Amino acid sequence: MRIAYIAAAGLLAAAAPAGAQSYGVPAGPKLGEIEIKAYQAIPKAKVAVQLTSDTHLSRELRRQVMVRLSQRGNQVGFSGGNVMRMDVSYFDFSQGGRGDYGTQGGQPSYAAPGSNPRMDLPSNSVRRRDGLGSTTSTPTLRITLTLYATEGGKVLWTATGSCSTQADKAQSAGEAIINRVFDNANKSMTGDAGCPI
């Protein structure tokens, strides 16, 4: 009995570090790269491109996605057909947590002149609470596209890309990521995101 207990404890100890390091969430591509997972080619059906967050930057980049889909022969719109969810995130922690998202609300620096003003929200500081510095010192734009089937919600295709970019160049960096994704959209791959310098 004692031998079985020691053997079981040894197996659990060996398995613990591997299980502790991975929580089932893929790491994704490195900064400056794109990753496409084509479980099947993008069908030539209508695609509704939906944003997870409605900002000026994400709306401009959605327009580019819709242009590239229509160039592939897809009918595009805001509803109906297969659904492509688009997540656009811009993080700037390079100024000690006082970048574009230093507080919730207010107008981010990448907003174009004349864009609709955002409502002021309570000024809750967005920063690390443990006193440590930020994990990244460069402003980062990340775009994730996920195509779901109309029937059943099955994931057909995903693409993720990121670039290190300043706020005033975020839109051009996003367009470069989108163009690089749709240049080879029908096959799974990892490669350069084509980030502008």
C-alpha positions as CSV (number, residue, x, y, z in Angstrom):
1,M,0.0,0.0,0.0
2,R,2.8,2.4,0.9
3,I,4.6,1.7,-2.4
4,A,1.3,2.5,-4.4
5,Y,0.9,5.7,-2.4
6,I,4.5,6.8,-3.1
7,A,4.1,6.0,-6.8
8,A,0.8,7.9,-7.1
9,A,2.3,10.9,-5.3
10,G,5.3,10.8,-7.7
11,L,3.0,10.8,-10.7
12,L,0.9,13.7,-9.3
13,A,4.1,15.7,-8.6
14,A,5.4,15.1,-12.1
15,A,2.1,16.1,-13.7
16,A,1.5,19.2,-11.6
17,P,4.0,21.6,-13.2
18,A,2.7,20.8,-16.7
19,G,-0.9,21.4,-15.7
20,A,0.0,24.5,-13.8
21,Q,1.6,26.2,-16.8
22,S,-1.3,25.7,-19.2
23,Y,-4.8,26.8,-18.6
24,G,-6.1,25.7,-22.0
25,V,-5.7,29.2,-23.5
26,P,-3.4,29.3,-26.5
27,A,-0.6,31.8,-26.3
28,G,-1.2,33.2,-29.7
29,P,1.3,34.7,-32.1
30,K,4.3,36.8,-31.0
31,L,4.2,40.6,-31.3
32,G,4.6,41.5,-35.0
33,E,3.2,38.2,-36.3
34,I,-0.1,36.9,-37.6
35,E,-1.6,33.5,-37.0
36,I,-4.4,32.0,-39.2
37,K,-6.2,28.8,-38.3
38,A,-8.3,27.8,-41.2
39,Y,-10.4,24.8,-40.1
40,Q,-12.0,25.2,-43.5
41,A,-11.7,27.9,-46.2
42,I,-13.9,31.0,-45.7
43,P,-17.2,30.0,-47.4
44,K,-18.4,32.2,-50.3
45,A,-21.5,33.0,-48.3
46,K,-22.7,36.3,-46.8
47,V,-20.5,37.4,-43.8
48,A,-21.8,39.7,-41.1
49,V,-18.8,41.5,-39.5
50,Q,-19.6,42.3,-35.8
51,L,-17.4,44.3,-33.4
52,T,-16.8,43.3,-29.8
53,S,-16.1,47.0,-29.0
54,D,-17.5,49.9,-30.9
55,T,-14.7,52.5,-31.2
56,H,-13.7,54.8,-34.1
57,L,-10.5,52.6,-34.7
58,S,-12.5,49.3,-34.7
59,R,-15.1,50.8,-37.1
60,E,-12.4,51.9,-39.6
61,L,-10.7,48.6,-39.4
62,R,-14.0,46.7,-39.8
63,R,-14.4,48.6,-43.1
64,Q,-11.1,47.2,-44.3
65,V,-12.2,43.7,-43.4
66,M,-15.4,44.1,-45.3
67,V,-13.5,45.4,-48.4
68,R,-11.2,42.4,-48.3
69,L,-14.1,40.0,-47.9
70,S,-16.0,41.5,-50.8
71,Q,-12.8,41.3,-52.9
72,R,-12.9,37.5,-52.2
73,G,-16.4,37.3,-53.6
74,N,-18.3,37.4,-50.2
75,Q,-21.4,39.4,-49.7
76,V,-20.9,41.5,-46.6
77,G,-23.1,43.3,-44.1
78,F,-23.9,43.9,-40.5
79,S,-26.4,41.0,-40.1
80,G,-27.3,37.7,-41.7
81,G,-25.1,34.9,-43.0
82,N,-22.0,33.6,-41.2
83,V,-20.8,35.8,-38.4
84,M,-17.2,37.2,-38.2
85,R,-16.5,38.6,-34.7
86,M,-13.8,41.3,-34.7
87,D,-11.9,42.3,-31.6
88,V,-9.6,45.3,-31.9
89,S,-7.5,46.2,-28.8
90,Y,-5.0,49.0,-28.4
91,F,-2.9,49.1,-25.3
92,D,-0.4,51.8,-24.3
93,F,1.2,51.1,-21.0
94,S,4.5,52.8,-21.9
95,Q,3.8,55.9,-19.8
96,G,3.5,54.2,-16.5
97,G,-0.2,53.3,-17.0
98,R,-1.2,56.9,-18.1
99,G,-1.5,56.2,-21.9
100,D,-4.7,56.1,-23.9
101,Y,-6.4,54.1,-21.3
102,G,-5.1,55.8,-18.2
103,T,-8.7,56.2,-17.1
104,Q,-11.9,54.7,-18.3
105,G,-13.7,57.1,-20.5
106,G,-12.4,60.1,-22.3
107,Q,-11.1,60.3,-25.9
108,P,-8.2,58.0,-26.8
109,S,-5.3,59.5,-28.8
110,Y,-6.0,57.4,-31.9
111,A,-9.4,59.0,-32.4
112,A,-9.6,61.0,-35.6
113,P,-10.5,64.7,-35.4
114,G,-14.2,65.1,-35.5
115,S,-15.0,61.6,-34.3
116,N,-17.9,61.3,-31.9
117,P,-16.8,62.2,-28.3
118,R,-17.0,59.5,-25.7
119,M,-18.9,59.9,-22.5
120,D,-16.8,60.6,-19.5
121,L,-16.9,57.6,-17.1
122,P,-15.7,57.4,-13.5
123,S,-11.9,58.0,-13.5
124,N,-10.8,54.6,-12.3
125,S,-7.1,54.2,-12.9
126,V,-6.1,51.3,-15.2
127,R,-2.8,50.0,-14.0
128,R,-1.2,47.1,-12.2
129,R,-2.1,47.0,-8.5
130,D,1.0,45.0,-7.4
131,G,3.4,47.9,-7.8
132,L,5.4,46.2,-10.6
133,G,6.1,47.8,-13.9
134,S,4.1,47.0,-17.1
135,T,4.8,43.8,-19.0
136,T,5.2,45.7,-22.2
137,S,6.8,49.0,-22.8
138,T,5.6,49.5,-26.4
139,P,2.1,50.5,-27.4
140,T,0.4,47.5,-29.0
141,L,-2.5,46.9,-31.5
142,R,-4.0,43.5,-31.5
143,I,-6.7,42.3,-33.9
144,T,-8.6,39.0,-33.6
145,L,-11.1,37.7,-36.2
146,T,-13.2,34.6,-35.6
147,L,-15.7,33.3,-38.3
148,Y,-18.6,31.3,-37.0
149,A,-21.0,29.2,-39.1
150,T,-24.7,30.3,-39.3
151,E,-26.0,27.0,-38.2
152,G,-24.6,25.6,-34.9
153,G,-22.1,28.3,-34.2
154,K,-19.1,26.2,-35.2
155,V,-15.8,28.1,-35.5
156,L,-14.7,27.9,-39.2
157,W,-11.7,30.2,-39.2
158,T,-9.7,32.4,-36.9
159,A,-6.9,35.0,-37.4
160,T,-4.9,37.0,-34.9
161,G,-2.2,39.6,-35.4
162,S,-0.5,42.3,-33.5
163,C,1.9,45.2,-34.1
164,S,3.9,47.6,-32.0
165,T,2.6,51.0,-33.0
166,Q,2.0,54.5,-31.8
167,A,-1.6,55.8,-31.5
168,D,-1.4,58.0,-34.6
169,K,-0.3,55.0,-36.7
170,A,-2.7,52.5,-35.2
171,Q,-5.1,52.5,-38.2
172,S,-2.4,51.9,-40.8
173,A,-0.9,49.2,-38.7
174,G,-4.3,47.5,-38.4
175,E,-4.9,47.8,-42.1
176,A,-1.5,46.1,-42.7
177,I,-2.4,43.2,-40.4
178,I,-5.8,42.8,-42.1
179,N,-4.2,42.9,-45.6
180,R,-1.6,40.3,-44.6
181,V,-4.3,38.0,-43.2
182,F,-6.5,38.2,-46.3
183,D,-3.5,37.7,-48.7
184,N,-3.4,34.0,-47.5
185,A,-6.7,33.5,-45.7
186,N,-7.5,30.0,-46.9
187,K,-4.6,28.2,-45.2
188,S,-3.4,27.9,-41.6
189,M,-0.1,29.7,-41.1
190,T,2.0,31.8,-38.8
191,G,4.1,34.7,-40.3
192,D,5.0,38.3,-40.3
193,A,2.2,40.8,-39.7
194,G,3.6,43.4,-42.1
195,C,3.7,46.0,-39.4
196,P,4.7,49.5,-40.7
197,I,7.9,50.9,-39.2
